[in-house]
Amino acid sequence: MKYFFFLLMISAGLTAQELPLSLSDAVQRGLENNYQIRIATNEVAVSEAQDSWALAGKYPTINLSVSPGLSYRDNTNPASIVSQSNTTTYSVAPAANFNWTLFNGHRVELTKEQSARRVDLTEGQLMLAVENTSQNVIRAYYNALVQRERIEVLQDVLDLSRDQIDYQDLRREYGQGGSFASLQARDAYLNDSTNLLTQQVSYKNAVRSLLQVMGESDPELDVRLTDQLDFLPAPYDRTALTQQLLANNRSLQNLLINRDLANYNTKLAETANAPNIALNAGLSYSFDVQTGTQTFDFGGDQPTREQELPGVAARTFLGNVGIGVNYLLYDGGARKRRIEIAQLQEINAQLNYEANKQDLQILLNNTLATYDNQAELLSLTDARIENAASNLEIARERLSGGVINSFDYRQIQLNYLDATFQRLNALLNLKTTETELLRLTGQIVR
């Protein structure tokens, strides 16, 4: 009876109400909570805002300005008829200037096209973050499934060990067994109980890791995984996967965009060889009011005379329009250097793409070979666990008939446990490798 209560204590943690969580739900919640995805989404919004003809310089600019002023002048000049003057001038001068670049070596069009490609790059970086997050969630989800399946296997083994305790106690009661066999059965039961408790901790840790990858704020959220680990290995064609890699791999696509951006940088540097033609126009108006006093000295016996200025306003209106042409004749070779540097950076971008393409093709081939090998291992573990289950059933009958002893039965029991664990590991490895294949070929997010 005490072993029955011990078993209840082991399984008590699994009876609480749990939140159902499928793989698709886990991926969705992971994508919603991931901060890198949020940052990448904002980067897309920024690049879209920067993809503008106005920022590229296509449209004319009009500047309006107003310049109010106040000046005071105290002038003394005995040699002049106006020997002394004290004046204050109030002025206001509004102006409007118009500038429109008509031609600058197609720099406007190139800048706009470059901005559009930057939008593609940020979208690609967003998709890369989505793919990586999805892969991490899938791996964590299936690892948690494996840990849960191990609990079920250990529970089955524990049930068998408990049956052996009852069986050995019954034999000893009828004088057919000794205390040594009962002690061995109890030792196996306690060992299996310890393994089950340890595995339950491993499962809880795996669920916490899953919740962490999902970006959940509560690491102790009680969830129930609703998907199953079992699946049939799918045959993959190497040629088709390679074509999908070259066409859909997000890292390669981003490198192609970087290559295009480097090409635009070269073209933009080359626009410095073209003249800059711009249409310029302007309007200005000034309004001045002068007040104060003037002293007139006509010399000789003529008396000096002081006169107040009447405060009459002076108005001036100016307008201009013209076309300006600007061409850089010489800058010490800086323009040529900038073009050479841009061309070298473009070559580096192309080499970087080729190098990564080669590495990814090798990685794809290795991953596919690993996948095929793991599919064969899974087939072998299926056969082994079927054999181990049959062997365990026969061993139970032989133990009851006294043909084998408890040591032999325990060894067969452990062989069954080992075969089951190997199958679970093979399933996890196969699913992890398949997830990597899907990520490499751009199919993990559909």
C-alpha positions in Angstrom: 0.0 0.0 0.0 2.8 2.4 0.8 4.1 2.0 -2.8 0.7 2.9 -4.1 0.8 6.2 -2.2 4.3 6.8 -3.4 3.1 6.4 -7.0 0.3 8.9 -6.3 2.8 11.4 -5.1 4.9 11.0 -8.3 1.9 11.6 -10.6 0.3 14.4 -8.6 1.9 17.1 -10.7 0.2 15.8 -13.8 -3.3 16.1 -12.5 -3.5 19.9 -12.4 -5.5 21.8 -15.0 -3.3 22.5 -18.0 -3.5 24.8 -21.0 -3.6 22.9 -24.3 -0.7 23.9 -26.5 -0.3 22.6 -30.1 2.9 23.1 -32.1 1.2 25.7 -34.3 0.0 27.6 -31.3 3.5 27.5 -29.8 5.1 28.9 -33.0 2.4 31.6 -33.3 2.9 32.7 -29.7 6.7 32.6 -30.2 6.4 34.9 -33.2 4.2 37.3 -31.4 6.4 37.6 -28.4 9.9 37.6 -29.9 11.7 40.9 -29.5 14.0 40.4 -32.5 10.9 40.0 -34.7 9.4 43.2 -33.2 12.7 45.1 -33.9 12.9 43.7 -37.4 9.2 44.7 -38.0 10.0 48.3 -37.0 13.1 48.3 -39.2 10.8 47.4 -42.1 8.6 50.3 -41.3 11.6 52.6 -41.1 12.9 51.5 -44.5 9.4 51.9 -46.1 9.3 55.4 -44.8 12.7 56.1 -46.3 11.6 54.7 -49.7 10.4 58.1 -50.9 10.9 60.2 -54.0 11.0 63.2 -51.8 14.0 61.8 -49.8 15.6 60.8 -53.1 15.6 64.5 -54.2 13.2 64.3 -57.1 11.0 67.2 -56.2 11.9 70.9 -56.0 12.4 72.7 -52.8 10.9 76.1 -51.8 12.2 78.1 -48.9 10.4 81.0 -47.3 12.2 83.4 -45.1 11.4 86.6 -43.2 14.2 88.9 -41.9 13.0 91.6 -39.6 15.6 94.2 -38.6 16.3 97.1 -36.4 19.3 99.4 -36.8 20.5 102.7 -35.2 23.0 105.1 -36.8 24.7 108.1 -35.2 26.8 110.0 -37.8 28.9 113.2 -37.4 30.6 114.6 -40.4 31.6 118.3 -40.2 32.7 118.3 -43.8 29.3 117.4 -45.0 26.2 119.6 -45.3 24.5 117.0 -43.1 26.9 117.5 -40.3 25.1 115.2 -37.9 22.3 112.5 -38.1 20.7 110.2 -35.7 18.5 107.6 -37.5 16.7 104.4 -36.5 15.7 102.0 -39.3 12.9 99.4 -39.0 13.0 96.8 -41.8 11.3 93.6 -42.8 12.4 91.5 -45.8 10.4 88.4 -46.8 11.9 86.2 -49.5 11.1 82.9 -51.4 13.7 80.7 -53.1 13.0 77.9 -55.5 15.5 75.1 -56.4 14.9 72.1 -58.6 17.6 69.7 -59.6 17.0 68.9 -63.3 19.9 66.5 -63.8 22.6 65.0 -61.6 23.7 61.9 -63.4 20.5 60.0 -62.6 21.4 60.1 -58.9 17.7 60.6 -57.9 16.5 57.5 -59.7 19.4 55.4 -58.4 18.8 56.6 -54.8 15.1 55.7 -55.1 15.9 52.2 -56.5 18.4 51.7 -53.7 15.8 52.6 -51.1 13.4 50.1 -52.5 16.1 47.4 -52.3 16.7 48.3 -48.6 13.0 47.7 -48.0 13.6 44.2 -49.5 16.6 43.7 -47.3 14.7 44.6 -44.0 11.9 42.4 -45.1 14.4 39.6 -45.7 15.9 40.1 -42.2 12.4 40.0 -40.7 11.8 36.7 -42.5 15.1 35.4 -41.2 14.1 36.2 -37.7 10.8 34.5 -38.2 12.5 31.4 -39.5 15.0 31.2 -36.7 12.3 31.7 -34.1 10.1 29.1 -35.7 13.0 26.6 -35.8 13.9 27.2 -32.1 10.2 26.8 -31.0 9.8 23.6 -33.0 13.0 22.1 -31.5 12.0 23.0 -28.0 8.5 21.7 -28.5 9.6 18.3 -29.8 12.2 18.0 -27.1 9.5 18.6 -24.5 7.4 15.9 -26.2 10.3 13.4 -25.9 10.7 14.2 -22.3 7.0 13.6 -21.8 7.1 10.3 -23.7 10.0 9.2 -21.5 7.8 9.7 -18.4 5.2 7.4 -19.9 7.8 4.7 -20.7 9.2 5.0 -17.2 5.7 4.8 -15.8 5.1 1.6 -17.6 8.4 0.1 -16.3 7.5 1.2 -12.8 4.2 -0.5 -13.1 6.0 -3.7 -14.1 8.3 -3.4 -11.1 5.3 -3.0 -8.8 3.8 -6.1 -10.3 7.0 -7.9 -9.5 6.8 -6.8 -5.9 3.3 -8.2 -5.6 4.4 -11.4 -7.4 7.4 -12.0 -5.2 5.4 -11.3 -2.1 2.8 -13.8 -3.2 5.4 -16.5 -3.9 7.0 -15.9 -0.5 3.6 -16.2 1.2 3.1 -19.7 -0.3 6.7 -20.6 0.5 7.9 -20.6 -3.1 10.2 -17.6 -2.9 12.6 -16.0 -0.5 13.1 -12.5 0.9 16.1 -11.9 -1.4 13.9 -12.0 -4.5 11.5 -9.6 -2.8 14.3 -7.2 -1.9 15.5 -7.3 -5.5 12.0 -6.4 -6.7 11.7 -3.6 -4.2 15.2 -2.3 -5.2 14.2 -2.2 -8.9 10.9 -0.4 -8.0 12.7 2.2 -5.9 15.3 2.7 -8.7 12.5 3.1 -11.3 10.7 5.5 -9.0 13.8 7.7 -8.7 14.2 7.6 -12.5 10.6 8.7 -12.9 11.0 11.6 -10.5 14.1 12.7 -12.3 12.4 12.5 -15.6 9.5 14.6 -14.4 12.0 17.3 -13.5 13.6 17.0 -17.0 10.1 17.4 -18.5 9.4 20.5 -16.5 12.7 22.0 -17.5 12.0 21.2 -21.1 8.6 23.0 -20.9 10.3 26.0 -19.2 12.8 26.1 -22.1 9.9 26.0 -24.5 8.1 28.8 -22.8 11.4 30.8 -22.7 11.8 30.4 -26.5 8.2 31.3 -27.0 8.9 34.6 -25.1 6.3 33.9 -22.4 6.5 36.1 -19.3 5.4 33.3 -17.0 8.0 30.4 -17.0 5.7 28.4 -14.8 2.8 28.4 -17.1 1.1 24.9 -17.0 0.7 23.6 -20.5 -0.4 20.3 -22.0 1.3 19.5 -25.3 -1.3 18.3 -27.8 0.9 17.2 -30.7 2.4 13.8 -31.1 6.1 13.0 -31.8 5.5 10.1 -34.2 5.7 10.8 -37.9 6.8 9.1 -41.1 10.1 10.2 -42.6 9.5 11.8 -46.0 11.7 11.1 -49.0 13.7 14.2 -50.2 15.2 14.7 -53.6 18.7 16.2 -53.4 18.4 18.1 -56.7 15.0 19.6 -55.8 16.3 20.6 -52.4 19.3 22.3 -54.0 17.1 24.3 -56.3 14.9 25.3 -53.4 18.0 26.3 -51.4 19.2 28.6 -54.2 15.8 30.1 -54.8 14.3 30.4 -51.3 17.1 30.4 -48.7 16.6 33.6 -46.8 20.3 34.2 -46.0 21.3 33.8 -49.7 18.5 36.1 -50.7 19.7 38.8 -48.3 23.2 38.4 -49.6 21.9 39.0 -53.2 20.2 42.1 -52.0 23.4 43.3 -50.4 25.2 42.7 -53.7 22.6 44.8 -55.4 23.0 47.6 -52.8 26.8 47.5 -53.4 26.1 47.9 -57.1 23.9 50.9 -56.5 26.7 52.4 -54.4 29.1 52.1 -57.3 26.6 53.7 -59.7 26.0 56.5 -57.2 29.7 57.1 -56.9 29.9 57.3 -60.7 27.3 60.1 -60.8 30.0 62.4 -59.5 31.4 62.4 -63.1 28.2 64.0 -64.4 27.3 67.7 -64.2 24.7 69.0 -61.9 22.0 71.1 -63.5 19.5 72.9 -61.4 16.8 75.5 -61.9 16.9 78.4 -59.4 14.4 81.2 -58.8 13.9 83.7 -56.1 11.6 86.5 -55.0 12.4 89.1 -52.3 10.7 92.1 -51.0 12.0 94.6 -48.4 10.2 97.3 -46.5 12.3 99.9 -44.6 11.1 102.8 -42.4 13.7 105.3 -41.2 13.1 107.9 -38.4 15.3 110.3 -36.6 16.9 113.8 -37.0 19.3 115.4 -39.3 21.4 118.6 -38.8 22.2 120.7 -41.9 25.2 123.1 -41.8 25.5 125.3 -44.9 28.7 127.1 -43.7 29.5 130.8 -43.5 26.9 132.9 -41.8 24.1 130.5 -42.5 22.6 129.1 -39.4 22.5 125.3 -38.8 19.1 123.7 -39.1 17.8 120.5 -37.5 15.1 118.5 -39.3 13.0 115.5 -38.3 12.9 112.7 -40.8 9.3 112.1 -42.0 9.4 108.3 -41.5 8.6 107.5 -45.1 8.8 103.9 -46.1 11.1 102.5 -48.8 10.0 99.4 -50.7 12.1 97.1 -52.8 11.0 94.1 -54.9 13.5 91.7 -56.6 12.9 88.6 -58.7 15.4 86.3 -60.4 15.3 83.0 -62.3 18.1 81.0 -63.9 19.7 77.6 -64.6 22.9 76.7 -62.8 25.4 74.2 -64.1 28.0 72.8 -61.7 30.7 70.4 -62.8 33.6 69.2 -60.6 36.8 69.5 -62.6 39.4 68.4 -60.1 39.3 67.1 -56.5 42.7 65.6 -56.1 41.5 62.1 -57.3 39.0 61.7 -54.5 36.2 61.0 -56.9 38.1 58.3 -58.7 39.1 56.7 -55.3 35.5 56.6 -54.2 34.5 54.8 -57.4 37.3 52.3 -57.0 36.4 51.6 -53.4 32.7 51.1 -54.3 33.7 48.7 -57.1 35.9 46.7 -54.7 33.0 46.5 -52.1 30.8 45.2 -54.9 33.3 42.5 -55.7 33.4 41.6 -52.0 29.6 41.4 -51.9 29.6 39.0 -54.9 32.4 36.8 -53.3 30.5 36.7 -50.1 27.4 35.5 -51.8 29.4 32.8 -53.7 31.2 31.6 -50.6 28.0 31.4 -48.5 26.2 29.6 -51.4 28.9 27.0 -51.5 28.9 26.6 -47.7 25.1 26.2 -47.6 25.1 23.7 -50.4 27.6 21.6 -48.5 25.6 22.0 -45.3 22.4 21.0 -47.2 24.1 17.8 -48.5 25.4 16.9 -45.1 22.1 17.6 -43.4 20.3 15.5 -46.0 22.8 12.6 -45.5 22.3 12.9 -41.8 18.5 12.8 -42.3 18.7 9.7 -44.5 20.9 8.0 -41.9 18.6 8.9 -39.1 15.6 7.6 -41.0 17.4 4.2 -41.2 18.3 4.4 -37.6 14.7 5.0 -36.7 13.6 2.0 -38.7 16.2 -0.1 -36.8 15.0 1.2 -33.4 11.4 0.4 -34.4 12.5 -3.2 -35.0 14.5 -3.3 -31.9 11.7 -2.0 -29.6 9.3 -4.5 -31.2 11.8 -7.2 -30.4 12.4 -5.9 -26.9 8.7 -5.7 -26.2 8.2 -9.3 -27.3 11.2 -10.4 -25.3 9.8 -8.7 -22.2 6.5 -10.4 -22.6 8.1 -13.8 -22.9 10.4 -13.0 -20.0 7.4 -12.3 -17.8 6.0 -15.7 -18.6 9.3 -17.5 -18.0 9.8 -15.7 -14.7 6.4 -16.9 -13.6 7.3 -20.4 -14.7 10.6 -20.3 -12.8 12.7 -20.6 -16.0 14.6 -17.4 -15.5 15.5 -15.5 -12.3 14.8 -11.9 -11.3 18.2 -10.7 -12.5 17.6 -12.0 -16.0 14.2 -10.4 -16.0 15.5 -7.1 -14.8 18.1 -7.0 -17.6 15.5 -7.7 -20.2 13.4 -5.0 -18.6 16.3 -2.5 -18.9 16.9 -3.5 -22.5 13.3 -2.6 -23.3 13.7 0.7 -21.5 17.0 1.4 -23.4 15.4 0.5 -26.8 12.4 2.8 -26.1 14.7 5.7 -25.2 16.8 5.1 -28.3 13.7 5.3 -30.4 12.6 8.5 -28.8 16.0 10.0 -29.4 16.0 8.9 -33.0 12.6 10.5 -33.5 13.8 13.8 -31.9 17.0 13.8 -34.0 15.1 13.0 -37.2 12.6 15.8 -36.6 15.3 18.3 -35.7 17.2 17.4 -38.9 14.1 17.7 -41.0 13.4 21.2 -39.4 16.9 22.2 -40.5 16.3 21.0 -44.0 13.1 23.0 -44.2 14.9 26.1 -42.9 17.8 25.8 -45.4 15.3 25.5 -48.3 13.1 28.3 -47.1 10.1 26.0 -46.3 9.9 26.3 -42.6 7.5 29.2 -42.8 4.7 28.5 -45.2 
